């Protein structure tokens, strides 16, 4: 991968809505080259999609509950963790799934309408899988930063008022 390709990916990762014209100026390459590089990245599945980071707490919609679940599993001979990971990531509630090092094997991020809904997912779907040995559920209370974006009003003045 060339340096220009890497720079392009970093720019798109940071701001997916940036125009091809602006990218060409920033990278000092032609618009056609930018288009060709993006098309190639999409075809090769290097770029998997484009998404917006939304502060749902400000969107006047029904709140959702997010949980991170630590899962200990028994890997299967010949396929390791991949088979159980595939079964887990196919559940519609699962937003992200990671193989981890440390005291647990998988980290599952799920969303639901209520804590009870998440508890039902864990007890009825996740913990009943053959390879799952144990789970630990952590509920997200507040989001401060996600994918490099701070979720706080930066316009607020955080200085302490000092009066004589």
C-alpha positions in Angstrom: 0.0 0.0 0.0 1.3 3.4 -1.0 1.5 6.4 1.4 -1.2 8.2 -0.6 -3.5 5.2 -0.3 -2.9 5.1 3.4 -3.5 8.9 3.7 -6.7 8.5 1.8 -8.0 5.8 4.1 -7.1 7.8 7.2 -9.0 10.9 5.8 -12.1 8.8 4.9 -12.0 7.1 8.3 -12.0 10.5 10.0 -14.6 12.1 7.7 -16.5 9.8 5.4 -18.4 12.7 3.7 -15.4 14.5 2.4 -15.7 15.2 -1.3 -13.5 13.5 -3.9 -12.5 17.0 -5.1 -11.3 18.0 -1.6 -9.5 14.7 -1.2 -7.7 15.2 -4.4 -6.5 18.6 -3.3 -5.5 17.4 0.1 -3.5 14.5 -1.3 -2.2 16.4 -4.4 -3.5 13.8 -6.8 -6.2 13.9 -9.5 -9.9 13.4 -8.8 -9.9 10.4 -11.1 -7.1 8.8 -9.1 -9.1 9.4 -5.9 -12.2 7.8 -7.4 -10.2 4.8 -8.7 -8.6 4.3 -5.3 -11.9 4.4 -3.4 -13.5 2.1 -5.9 -10.6 -0.4 -5.6 -10.8 -0.2 -1.7 -14.6 -0.9 -1.9 -14.1 -3.8 -4.3 -11.4 -5.3 -2.1 -13.5 -4.9 1.0 -10.9 -2.6 2.6 -13.6 0.0 2.9 -16.6 -1.9 4.3 -19.1 1.0 4.6 -19.6 4.6 5.6 -21.5 5.7 8.7 -22.3 8.7 10.8 -21.6 9.0 14.5 -24.9 10.0 16.1 -25.4 11.4 19.6 -28.8 9.6 20.2 -29.2 11.3 23.5 -29.9 14.5 21.6 -32.0 13.0 18.7 -35.3 13.0 20.6 -35.8 9.3 19.9 -36.5 6.3 22.2 -33.4 5.7 24.3 -31.6 2.4 23.8 -29.4 0.5 26.3 -25.9 -0.6 25.3 -24.1 -3.4 27.0 -20.6 -4.9 26.7 -20.5 -8.6 27.5 -17.4 -10.5 28.4 -17.7 -14.1 27.2 -15.5 -17.1 28.1 -15.8 -19.9 25.6 -14.4 -23.2 24.8 -12.8 -23.1 21.3 -13.7 -25.9 18.9 -10.9 -28.2 17.5 -10.0 -27.2 14.0 -11.9 -23.9 13.9 -10.9 -22.2 17.2 -13.1 -19.3 18.2 -14.3 -18.6 14.7 -17.3 -21.0 14.8 -18.8 -19.7 18.1 -18.0 -16.1 17.1 -19.9 -16.5 13.9 -23.0 -17.9 15.8 -22.8 -14.8 18.1 -22.3 -12.1 15.5 -25.3 -13.4 13.5 -27.7 -12.3 16.3 -29.5 -9.0 15.3 -28.8 -7.5 18.8 -25.0 -7.8 18.3 -23.5 -4.5 17.1 -19.8 -5.6 17.5 -17.8 -8.6 18.5 -14.1 -8.9 19.2 -11.7 -11.7 20.1 -9.8 -10.6 23.1 -6.7 -11.5 25.1 -6.9 -11.7 28.9 -9.4 -13.2 31.3 -12.2 -13.6 28.8 -12.2 -14.6 25.1 -14.9 -12.5 23.3 -16.2 -9.0 23.9 -19.8 -8.6 22.6 -21.4 -5.2 22.2 -25.2 -5.3 22.0 -28.1 -2.8 22.0 -31.6 -3.3 23.3 -34.6 -1.2 24.4 -34.3 -2.1 28.1 -32.0 -3.8 30.5 -34.5 -6.6 30.7 -34.3 -7.2 27.0 -30.5 -7.4 27.2 -30.8 -9.8 30.2 -33.1 -12.0 28.1 -30.6 -12.0 25.3 -27.8 -13.1 27.6 -29.9 -15.8 29.4 -31.9 -17.2 26.5 -29.5 -16.8 23.5 -25.9 -16.2 24.4 -25.4 -18.3 27.5 -27.3 -21.3 26.0 -24.7 -21.7 23.2 -22.7 -25.0 23.7 -19.2 -23.3 23.8 -20.1 -20.5 26.2 -18.8 -21.1 29.7 -19.6 -17.8 31.4 -20.6 -14.2 30.7 -20.2 -10.9 32.5 -22.4 -8.0 31.4 -21.5 -4.3 31.7 -24.1 -1.7 31.0 -23.0 1.6 29.3 -24.1 4.5 31.5 -22.8 7.4 29.5 -20.8 7.9 26.3 -18.0 10.4 26.5 -16.1 9.6 23.3 -16.6 7.2 20.4 -14.4 6.6 17.4 -12.4 9.7 18.3 -15.4 12.0 18.6 -16.1 13.6 21.9 -19.8 13.6 23.0 -19.7 16.7 25.1 -20.7 20.3 24.3 -17.3 21.8 23.6 -18.8 25.3 23.7 -19.3 25.1 27.5 -17.0 27.2 29.6 -15.6 24.8 32.3 -13.7 27.5 34.2 -14.4 27.8 37.9 -16.0 31.1 38.9 -13.9 33.1 41.2 -15.4 36.0 43.1 -13.7 38.5 45.3 
